[in-house]
Amino acid sequence: MYKLFYKLRKSPFSLSPDPDFFYLSAKHKNALAVLERSLANWVGLSAITGEKGTGKSTLIRYFLKQSWSDVSFGLISESDTTPGDLLKRALSAFGLNSFGKTTSESYDLLSDFMVSDCFWKKRQPVLIIDEPLGMGSRALEELYMLSTMELEENRNLRIILAMPPSLWETLKRPTWKHLVGRVGNSYQLETLDYVETVAYVQHRLRVAGAQNENLFDNPAYKAIFRYSGGNPRLINVLCNAALVEGAIQETPQIGAALIKNLIMQKLGLHAASTDPQGQAQRRSQTGANNVDKTAGIKSDTDNLRPAFGRLARRDKTGQTVSEFIIADIDQTSRKYARLDAEDSKASDDKPESTGEAPPRVDRRLLWVASFAAVILIIAAVALLFGWDRSSF
């Protein structure tokens, strides 16, 4: 929908990890350096931590896209691991079939792979586990066993963990000191600051082919930073929703008012939807004022302190206000994206336009022409019969 209006080649704020859109902030450069150093120094276990949406998965895809002729990668993405599952998923990540094999046979299969397909060919086997969501005690023990797979000195399985801070805190407990002790390199990804947020948005617009890099004005950038807290995923959701709404309103440039309205509409949307129009407006305004008081958000857009942390107060359902806002905005954005895809498909199925309006046929003229043709035929027959009689 908005790609045509804003003349973009691609959607710049997709939530899927696309390495082409990866923005190398100072923080992400440091994280990338840790990964590269891990391979160069043959570190057995490395960890990149960060809250959800800070760019760990995109960082991993960017890292994998680099030229690594001497590395055999295996990727486990968003693994909801269960007991006995991590080893099988590791084998599958390297293209090995463990179906019907016992745990011991599976370890032997992985060892054979490390010898024949890696070490003999002078290649490093590297297993990347991206966002391990449900690693219980058994899965962590399997992780430890994998990290200790060493055929000889400096010839072991390299493991890179891209995980949330909660798992990192779990590993720091005394119970897992034998596992965390094997972590050679680690780095924690933080959210972007204001300057990085602006550069992040402009970078993604540039990659998407934006002819105008000022699609968002300065107050809009401040609003985006305040409501997203510099979290790249939340930035993507807000910017994507803003472009959709901007295209609907045919707004050439996104301002702070549009960003704030997106937030406030989502907070007052459900309560206002069943009220009369006047009462709905009053309740929506009251809800917006309450949010401003609770979050401590000033109307002055020069205040660049992130509002995300102050909005993150959990309700009885356990969901934060920020999570509710972002989930609701994301759902709306996905709906428009689906409609956009359907419209694009329908337009592709239509015959190519020649630029000229097709001729319209007037049914009345058609009837008159048909009636005149019938009269002419009757007249011709009558003349023919009259000519025949005169000849006798």
C-alpha positions as CSV (number, residue, x, y, z in Angstrom):
1,M,0.0,0.0,0.0
2,Y,2.6,2.6,1.1
3,K,5.4,1.4,-1.1
4,L,3.7,2.9,-4.2
5,F,2.8,6.1,-2.4
6,Y,6.2,6.7,-1.0
7,K,8.0,5.2,-4.0
8,L,9.9,2.4,-2.2
9,R,11.3,-0.7,-3.8
10,K,10.9,-2.8,-0.6
11,S,9.2,-2.6,2.7
12,P,11.8,-1.0,4.9
13,F,10.4,-2.0,8.3
14,S,9.7,-5.7,8.0
15,L,9.9,-7.7,11.2
16,S,11.7,-10.6,9.5
17,P,15.5,-10.6,10.0
18,D,16.9,-9.3,6.7
19,P,20.7,-8.9,6.6
20,D,20.4,-6.5,3.7
21,F,18.8,-4.0,6.1
22,F,21.2,-4.6,8.9
23,Y,22.4,-1.4,10.5
24,L,25.8,-1.5,12.0
25,S,25.5,0.7,15.1
26,A,28.5,0.9,17.4
27,K,26.9,-1.7,19.7
28,H,26.3,-4.1,16.8
29,K,29.8,-3.6,15.5
30,N,31.1,-4.7,18.9
31,A,28.8,-7.8,18.9
32,L,30.0,-8.7,15.4
33,A,33.6,-8.3,16.4
34,V,33.0,-10.8,19.3
35,L,31.6,-13.3,16.8
36,E,34.5,-12.9,14.4
37,R,37.0,-13.1,17.3
38,S,35.4,-16.3,18.5
39,L,36.1,-18.0,15.2
40,A,39.6,-16.6,14.9
41,N,40.6,-17.7,18.4
42,W,38.8,-21.0,18.4
43,V,36.6,-20.2,21.3
44,G,34.4,-23.1,22.2
45,L,31.3,-21.2,23.5
46,S,30.3,-17.6,22.8
47,A,27.2,-15.7,23.9
48,I,25.4,-12.7,22.5
49,T,22.7,-11.5,24.9
50,G,20.0,-8.9,24.4
51,E,16.3,-8.2,24.9
52,K,13.9,-9.4,22.3
53,G,14.0,-7.1,19.3
54,T,17.5,-5.7,19.8
55,G,18.7,-7.2,16.5
56,K,20.3,-10.5,17.6
57,S,18.7,-12.6,14.8
58,T,19.5,-10.0,12.1
59,L,23.1,-9.8,13.4
60,I,23.4,-13.6,13.1
61,R,22.0,-13.5,9.5
62,Y,24.5,-10.7,8.6
63,F,27.3,-12.7,10.2
64,L,26.4,-15.8,8.2
65,K,26.3,-13.8,5.0
66,Q,30.0,-13.0,5.2
67,S,32.5,-15.1,3.3
68,W,33.4,-18.1,5.5
69,S,35.1,-20.6,3.2
70,D,36.7,-22.5,6.2
71,V,33.5,-22.8,8.3
72,S,30.6,-25.3,8.3
73,F,27.7,-23.6,9.9
74,G,24.6,-25.2,11.5
75,L,21.8,-22.8,12.5
76,I,19.0,-23.6,15.1
77,S,16.6,-20.7,14.9
78,E,14.2,-19.9,17.7
79,S,14.5,-23.3,19.2
80,D,11.8,-24.2,21.8
81,T,14.0,-27.1,22.9
82,T,12.7,-30.1,24.8
83,P,14.7,-32.9,26.6
84,G,16.5,-34.9,24.0
85,D,15.7,-32.4,21.2
86,L,18.8,-30.2,21.2
87,L,21.2,-32.9,19.9
88,K,18.7,-33.9,17.1
89,R,18.2,-30.3,16.0
90,A,22.0,-29.8,16.0
91,L,22.4,-32.8,13.7
92,S,19.6,-31.5,11.5
93,A,21.2,-28.1,11.3
94,F,24.3,-29.7,9.9
95,G,22.2,-31.7,7.4
96,L,22.5,-35.0,9.3
97,N,19.7,-37.5,9.8
98,S,19.3,-38.8,13.3
99,F,16.0,-40.6,12.8
100,G,15.8,-43.9,14.7
101,K,19.2,-43.4,16.4
102,T,19.9,-43.5,20.1
103,T,21.6,-40.6,21.9
104,S,24.9,-42.4,21.8
105,E,24.6,-43.1,18.1
106,S,23.6,-39.5,17.5
107,Y,26.8,-38.2,19.3
108,D,28.9,-40.7,17.2
109,L,27.2,-39.3,14.1
110,L,28.1,-35.8,15.0
111,S,31.7,-36.8,15.9
112,D,32.1,-38.5,12.5
113,F,30.8,-35.4,10.8
114,M,33.3,-33.2,12.7
115,V,36.2,-35.5,11.5
116,S,35.3,-36.3,8.0
117,D,33.5,-33.2,6.8
118,C,35.3,-30.6,8.9
119,F,38.7,-31.3,10.3
120,W,40.0,-33.4,7.3
121,K,38.8,-30.5,5.1
122,K,40.2,-27.9,7.5
123,R,36.8,-26.4,8.2
124,Q,35.5,-25.4,11.6
125,P,32.1,-26.8,12.7
126,V,30.1,-23.9,14.2
127,L,26.6,-24.4,15.7
128,I,24.6,-21.2,16.1
129,I,21.5,-21.4,18.5
130,D,19.4,-18.3,17.9
131,E,16.9,-17.3,20.6
132,P,16.7,-20.6,22.6
133,L,13.3,-19.9,24.2
134,G,12.7,-22.9,26.4
135,M,16.0,-24.5,27.5
136,G,15.3,-26.5,30.6
137,S,17.8,-28.4,32.7
138,R,18.0,-31.4,30.3
139,A,18.6,-29.1,27.3
140,L,21.3,-27.2,29.2
141,E,23.0,-30.4,30.0
142,E,22.9,-31.4,26.3
143,L,24.4,-27.9,25.5
144,Y,27.2,-28.6,27.9
145,M,27.8,-32.0,26.4
146,L,28.0,-30.5,22.9
147,S,30.4,-27.8,24.1
148,T,32.7,-30.5,25.4
149,M,32.9,-32.4,22.2
150,E,36.6,-32.2,21.4
151,L,38.4,-34.7,19.3
152,E,41.8,-33.2,20.2
153,E,43.2,-29.9,21.4
154,N,41.7,-26.9,19.7
155,R,39.5,-29.2,17.5
156,N,36.1,-28.9,19.1
157,L,32.6,-27.9,18.2
158,R,32.1,-24.1,18.2
159,I,28.8,-22.9,19.7
160,I,27.4,-19.4,19.4
161,L,24.4,-18.6,21.6
162,A,22.1,-15.6,20.8
163,M,19.9,-15.5,23.8
164,P,17.8,-13.3,26.1
165,P,19.2,-11.9,29.3
166,S,17.0,-14.2,31.3
167,L,18.8,-17.3,30.1
168,W,22.1,-15.7,30.7
169,E,21.1,-15.0,34.3
170,T,20.1,-18.7,34.6
171,L,23.5,-19.8,33.4
172,K,25.1,-17.6,36.1
173,R,23.6,-19.6,38.8
174,P,25.9,-22.0,40.8
175,T,24.1,-24.9,39.3
176,W,25.4,-24.1,35.8
177,K,28.9,-22.8,36.7
178,H,30.4,-25.7,34.7
179,L,28.6,-24.5,31.6
180,V,29.0,-20.7,32.0
181,G,32.7,-21.4,32.7
182,R,33.1,-22.6,29.1
183,V,31.9,-19.2,27.7
184,G,35.0,-17.6,26.2
185,N,33.4,-14.5,24.7
186,S,30.2,-12.7,25.5
187,Y,28.5,-9.4,24.7
188,Q,25.2,-7.8,25.6
189,L,23.4,-5.9,23.0
190,E,21.7,-2.7,24.3
191,T,19.0,-0.7,22.7
192,L,19.8,2.3,20.3
193,D,20.2,5.8,21.6
194,Y,18.4,8.7,19.9
195,V,21.1,9.4,17.3
196,E,21.4,5.7,16.4
197,T,17.6,5.5,16.2
198,V,17.5,8.3,13.6
199,A,20.4,6.7,11.6
200,Y,18.7,3.3,11.9
201,V,15.5,4.6,10.3
202,Q,17.3,6.6,7.6
203,H,19.5,3.6,6.8
204,R,16.5,1.3,6.3
205,L,14.7,3.9,4.1
206,R,17.8,4.3,2.0
207,V,18.2,0.5,1.5
208,A,14.5,0.4,0.5
209,G,15.1,2.9,-2.2
210,A,13.5,6.0,-0.7
211,Q,14.0,9.0,-2.9
212,N,13.2,11.2,0.1
213,E,15.2,10.4,3.2
214,N,13.1,13.0,5.2
215,L,10.0,10.9,5.2
216,F,10.0,11.4,9.0
217,D,10.5,14.9,10.4
218,N,12.7,15.6,13.5
219,P,9.8,15.6,16.0
220,A,8.6,12.3,14.6
221,Y,12.1,10.8,15.2
222,K,11.9,12.0,18.8
223,A,8.4,10.5,19.2
224,I,9.6,7.2,17.7
225,F,12.5,7.0,20.1
226,R,10.4,7.9,23.1
227,Y,7.8,5.3,22.4
228,S,10.1,2.5,21.2
229,G,12.9,3.1,23.7
230,G,15.4,2.5,20.9
231,N,14.3,-1.1,20.5
232,P,14.8,-1.9,16.7
233,R,11.8,-4.2,16.5
234,L,9.5,-1.7,18.1
235,I,11.0,1.0,15.9
236,N,10.1,-1.2,12.9
237,V,6.5,-1.7,14.1
238,L,5.9,2.0,14.7
239,C,7.5,3.2,11.5
240,N,5.6,0.6,9.4
241,A,2.3,1.6,11.0
242,A,3.1,5.3,10.5
243,L,3.8,4.7,6.8
244,V,0.6,2.8,6.4
245,E,-1.4,5.5,8.1
246,G,0.5,8.2,6.2
247,A,-0.3,6.6,2.9
248,I,-4.0,6.4,3.8
249,Q,-4.0,10.1,4.7
250,E,-1.7,10.9,1.7
251,T,0.8,12.6,4.0
252,P,4.1,13.3,2.2
253,Q,6.0,13.5,5.5
254,I,5.3,11.8,8.8
255,G,5.1,14.0,11.9
256,A,5.1,13.4,15.6
257,A,1.3,13.9,15.9
258,L,0.7,10.9,13.7
259,I,3.1,8.7,15.8
260,K,1.4,9.8,19.0
261,N,-2.1,9.3,17.6
262,L,-1.2,5.7,16.7
263,I,-0.2,5.1,20.3
264,M,-3.2,6.8,21.9
265,Q,-5.7,5.3,19.5
266,K,-4.6,1.9,20.4
267,L,-5.0,2.7,24.1
268,G,-8.5,4.1,23.7
269,L,-9.7,2.2,20.7
270,H,-11.6,-0.7,22.5
271,A,-13.2,1.5,25.1
272,A,-14.2,4.2,22.5
273,S,-15.6,1.8,19.9
274,T,-19.0,1.2,21.5
275,D,-19.6,4.7,22.8
276,P,-21.5,7.5,21.1
277,Q,-19.2,9.8,19.1
278,G,-18.9,12.6,21.6
279,Q,-18.5,10.3,24.6
280,A,-16.0,8.3,22.7
281,Q,-13.9,11.3,22.0
282,R,-14.0,12.4,25.6
283,R,-13.0,8.9,26.9
284,S,-10.3,8.6,24.3
285,Q,-8.9,12.0,25.4
286,T,-9.2,11.0,29.1
287,G,-7.3,7.8,28.4
288,A,-4.6,9.7,26.5
289,N,-4.2,12.1,29.4
290,N,-4.0,9.2,31.9
291,V,-1.3,7.6,29.8
292,D,0.7,10.8,29.7
293,K,0.4,11.1,33.5
294,T,1.3,7.5,34.1
295,A,4.2,7.4,31.7
296,G,5.5,10.8,32.6
297,I,5.4,11.9,28.9
298,K,5.7,15.6,28.4
299,S,4.1,17.3,25.4
300,D,7.4,18.9,24.7
301,T,9.0,16.7,22.0
302,D,12.5,18.0,23.0
303,N,12.4,15.6,26.0
304,L,14.3,12.6,24.6
305,R,14.1,10.3,27.5
306,P,12.6,7.0,26.4
307,A,9.0,6.5,27.5
308,F,9.0,2.8,26.8
309,G,10.3,1.9,30.3
310,R,7.7,4.1,32.0
311,L,4.9,2.6,29.9
312,A,5.9,-0.9,30.7
313,R,3.7,-1.4,33.8
314,R,2.0,-4.8,33.8
315,D,-1.7,-5.2,34.2
316,K,-3.7,-8.1,35.6
317,T,-3.1,-10.2,32.5
318,G,0.6,-9.9,32.8
319,Q,0.9,-7.9,29.6
320,T,2.7,-4.5,29.6
321,V,1.1,-1.5,28.1
322,S,3.9,-1.3,25.6
323,E,3.4,-4.9,24.6
324,F,-0.3,-4.2,24.1
325,I,0.3,-1.1,22.0
326,I,2.9,-2.8,19.8
327,A,0.9,-6.0,19.3
328,D,-2.2,-4.1,18.4
329,I,-0.3,-1.8,15.9
330,D,1.5,-4.8,14.4
331,Q,-1.8,-6.6,13.9
332,T,-3.3,-3.6,12.1
333,S,-0.1,-3.3,10.0
334,R,-0.3,-7.0,9.0
335,K,-3.9,-6.6,8.0
336,Y,-3.0,-3.7,5.6
337,A,-0.1,-5.7,4.3
338,R,-2.4,-8.6,3.5
339,L,-4.9,-6.3,1.7
340,D,-1.9,-4.7,-0.1
341,A,-0.8,-8.1,-1.3
342,E,-4.3,-9.0,-2.5
343,D,-4.6,-5.7,-4.3
344,S,-1.2,-6.2,-6.0
345,K,-2.3,-9.7,-7.1
346,A,-5.6,-8.4,-8.5
347,S,-3.8,-5.6,-10.4
348,D,-1.3,-8.1,-11.9
349,D,-4.2,-10.3,-13.2
350,K,-5.8,-7.3,-15.0
351,P,-4.9,-6.8,-18.7
352,E,-2.3,-4.1,-19.3
353,S,-3.8,-0.7,-19.9
354,T,-3.2,1.1,-23.2
355,G,-3.8,4.5,-21.6
356,E,-7.1,5.0,-23.6
357,A,-10.6,4.6,-22.3
358,P,-12.4,1.6,-23.8
359,P,-15.3,2.4,-26.1
360,R,-18.7,2.3,-24.6
361,V,-21.6,0.8,-26.6
362,D,-25.0,2.4,-26.3
363,R,-27.7,-0.2,-26.2
364,R,-30.3,2.2,-27.6
365,L,-28.1,2.9,-30.7
366,L,-27.8,-0.8,-31.1
367,W,-31.5,-1.3,-31.1
368,V,-32.1,1.5,-33.6
369,A,-29.4,0.1,-35.9
370,S,-31.0,-3.4,-35.7
371,F,-34.5,-2.0,-36.4
372,A,-33.2,0.0,-39.4
373,A,-31.5,-3.1,-40.7
374,V,-34.7,-5.1,-40.5
375,I,-36.7,-2.2,-42.3
376,L,-34.1,-2.1,-45.1
377,I,-34.3,-5.9,-45.6
378,I,-38.2,-5.8,-45.7
379,A,-38.0,-2.9,-48.2
380,A,-35.5,-4.7,-50.4
381,V,-37.7,-7.8,-50.4
382,A,-40.8,-5.7,-51.3
383,L,-39.0,-4.0,-54.2
384,L,-37.8,-7.4,-55.4
385,F,-41.4,-8.8,-55.5
386,G,-42.7,-5.6,-57.1
387,W,-40.1,-5.8,-59.8
388,D,-41.0,-9.5,-60.5
389,R,-44.8,-8.6,-60.9
390,S,-44.1,-5.8,-63.4
391,S,-42.1,-8.2,-65.6
392,F,-45.2,-10.3,-66.3
